[in-house]
Amino acid sequence: MNLKHSMERWTVEDSADLYHIREWGAGYFSISDKGDVLVTPLREKKDVSVNLPEIISGIMARGYAMPMLLRFEDILDSQITQMHESFRSAIAKFDYKGEFKGVYPIKVNQQKQVIETITRIGKVYHHGLEAGSKAELIAALSFLEDKEACLVCNGYKDREFIDLGLYACKMGFKCFFVLEMPGELELILERSQALGIQPLLGVRFKLSTQAGGHWTESGGDRSIFGLTISQIIESIEKLKNANMLDCLQLLHYHLGSQIPNIRDIRSSIQEACRVYAGLVHEGAAMGYFDLGGGLAVDYDGSHTNYMNSRNYTLDEYCADVIEAIMEILIENDITHPTIITESGRATVAYYSVLLFNIFDTSSIDTDSVPKELPEETPDIILNMLEVLKSLNVRNLQECYNDALYYRDQIRQMFKIGDLSLRQRALGDKIFWNIIQAVSDNIKNLKFVPKDLTDIDIALCDTYYANFSVFQSLPDSWAIGHLFPVMPVHRLAEMPLRNAILADITCDCDGKIDRFIDKQGVRRALKLHTVKENEDYYLGAFLVGAYQETLGDLHNLLGDTNVVSIRVFEDGSYSFVREIEGDSVADVLSYVEYDPKNMTKRFRATAEQAIREKLITPQERREIMNMYEEGLRGYPYFEQ
Ligand SMILES: *Cc1c(COP(=O)(O)O)cnc(C)c1O
C-alpha cells in the first residue's frame, strides 16, 4: 500500500468518519482543524468550544494526574433545556392541553454536584427528582426547593420513608408515593392517619409490553416491580373504603433503561394509557401520567434499534409520547394529564468524559525471520518456514491452515520437551509472519474466505491504558455495554495501529476489546503509534450515566480525580470544582486497613532489618519516606 500517499491525504474528516464522532457527539463533541477533540457545551452558542488536550495540560499543570473524569456542567444544562424545549414544541404542535414536568432519577448519577446542578438549572422548568430509596429521598429534600416540581418516590418504603415523605407533603412538596408492591398501601394509610397528613399517591403497574435492549427486565409480567391489574383494583377498593380515592393521582410505569426502539415506547404508552383511562373511570383523581425512564442515548451513533443506539431523535420521542397519549385519551374523553418522564441516562450521559493515558504498548512479534537459522533447527520449524516462503495471493487459506497445524505441533513438542525455549520463539515468530502476510494479501482479494475475515484482529496491539474498567466503566465489563472511545488529539494523523485496550488492573477481564461501529461491533480500535516522550491520551465519552457509583475497588483502584468545567460565552473556561481522587490510604481504609497502624508495623519491620544488618538507619529513613509517600499517593500508574 502506498502509505506515504494515504498519510498525506488523511484529514480530520477521515478521523471523524472513523470514530463516528459526528454521529454520537450530539453536537457536543467534534474535531478541530488541528486534530484535537473540541467540546461545545452551550446549546445557544454553537461557536463556543473548548479544546480537550488544552484542558488536559491545564489540569496536569495544576498537579492532577491521569486518569481523570471531566464534567461539563453546561452540557447538563443544555440537555435539560433541550428536553423541555422539545416537549414544549410537541405540546404546541399537537395542541396538548396538559404540561410536561421532568424528574431526574437520582440513582443514575447520585453525585451531589449533579443533583445540585439539576435542581438549580431545572427550576425554570420545574424539573423535579425521583427517589428510589430512603437515602435518595433525604438527598432530594435538601436540594429540591421548587415546590412546583414533582418529587416521585419509587422503591420500597418503610415507616421512616413514609413519615418523611408525608411531612414533605405537609411542607408543600409535590411528593408522590408510588405503590410498588401491594402491602405498601396499608402502611401508608396507617401513617397518614396517625400523622393526619393526606398523601399524594401513585401506582406503578406491571406492563405486559416488553422491549428489546440490555436493561428491559423492568417491563413484562415477570418484572419484580409494580402491581398487576388485579392488585391495582384491590388498592382502589382499599382507597374507596378509606374514602381516599382522590389521593390517587399518578400512574407510573418503567419499561427499562435504554430502549432503542421507538415502537416499544409507543406500544407501552398505549397499554399504560388504557390503565390510566381505567383508573379515571374508577373514580381516581389522577392528573399525572409518569412514563418512567428509557429515553435512550445513541452511544454508537448508528441511529438504529441496536441496543447501544436508538432509532429516534429527542424530538421524535416527545412527539410520539404526546401523540400516543392523545390518541387514547381523546377516544375516552379524558382530560390531558401532566406528563412526567424520569429520563436519567439521556440527561446525564453526555456530561462526563473519562480521560486516560496510554503508558505502554505491546505488539505481536512479526519482525522478519532471520536469514540464517541455527544448524539444529528441527524439521517442524523448517516446514513452517516453507509455508511462509510459498505464500501467495492464491493459496492464503491453505497457508493459513498449514500454519495453524504446525503451530499446534510446535506447542505440543514444546510441552513434552522436544523443543527448546529459543526454538519455540522462532516457531512463534514464523507463525506470526505468516498471519501478517495472509492479512496483507487479503486486501487484494475480491472474495475473502470466512476464516480469514477477522485475521487482522489476531494481529492487533495491546495498548495499556491507565484506568480501571471496573472502577470507571463498570457497564463495559459487566454487560458488554459500548461507549465511544477515541484519541483526543493527533486526529489529523492517520492512525496506523489496530489495538485493544488493557486496563491497569491485573484481571484478564480488565480490558476493552469491543468498540462501537455503524453496524454491530468492531473488535479493534484504530490508534496512533505512541511516540517516545509524548503522552498519548484517549477519552471514553458519554460516561455520565450509571458509571460513577456502580464502579468498584477492584485491585484497590479508587475514585479518579474529577474536575468540573464551566465554559463562558467568550470561550474561556474555569475549573469550578476539583475533587481529588482516592489516595492509596483512602482505598486501603475502605477495606478496613488503618494507614497509621500500617506505618507503625512497617516501621517495626524496618527496624528489625537494621538489627539484622540488612539496611542502615539512613536507608530506613528513605524507605519509610517512600512508604508514607506511597500511602498518600494516587493508586493509578504515575509517570
Ligand atoms: C432507573 C430508573 C429510571 C431511569 O431510567 P433511564 O433509562 O436512565 O432514563 C427511571 N425510573 C425508574 C423507576 C428507574 O428505576
The ligand as an SDF file (V2000), in Angstrom:
LIG
                    3D

 15 15  0  0  0  0  0  0  0  0999 V2000
  -33.5400    3.5770   36.5710 C   0  0  0  0  0  0  0  0  0  0  0  0
  -34.8630    4.1800   36.5100 C   0  0  0  0  0  0  0  0  0  0  0  0
  -35.0840    5.3130   35.6980 C   0  0  0  0  0  0  0  0  0  0  0  0
  -34.0340    5.8960   34.8000 C   0  0  0  0  0  0  0  0  0  0  0  0
  -34.0500    5.3070   33.5430 O   0  0  0  0  0  0  0  0  0  0  0  0
  -33.1760    5.9110   32.3420 P   0  0  0  0  0  0  0  0  0  0  0  0
  -33.2880    4.9100   31.2970 O   0  0  0  0  0  0  0  0  0  0  0  0
  -31.8050    6.1280   32.8530 O   0  0  0  0  0  0  0  0  0  0  0  0
  -33.8060    7.1960   31.9370 O   0  0  0  0  0  0  0  0  0  0  0  0
  -36.3230    5.8900   35.7510 C   0  0  0  0  0  0  0  0  0  0  0  0
  -37.3110    5.3910   36.5330 N   0  0  0  0  0  0  0  0  0  0  0  0
  -37.1260    4.2960   37.2930 C   0  0  0  0  0  0  0  0  0  0  0  0
  -38.2460    3.7860   38.1170 C   0  0  0  0  0  0  0  0  0  0  0  0
  -35.9110    3.6530   37.3010 C   0  0  0  0  0  0  0  0  0  0  0  0
  -35.7530    2.5580   38.0440 O   0  0  0  0  0  0  0  0  0  0  0  0
  1  2  1  0
  2  3  1  0
  2 14  2  0
  3  4  1  0
  3 10  2  0
  4  5  1  0
  5  6  1  0
  6  7  2  0
  6  8  1  0
  6  9  1  0
 10 11  1  0
 11 12  2  0
 12 13  1  0
 12 14  1  0
 14 15  1  0
M  END
$$$$
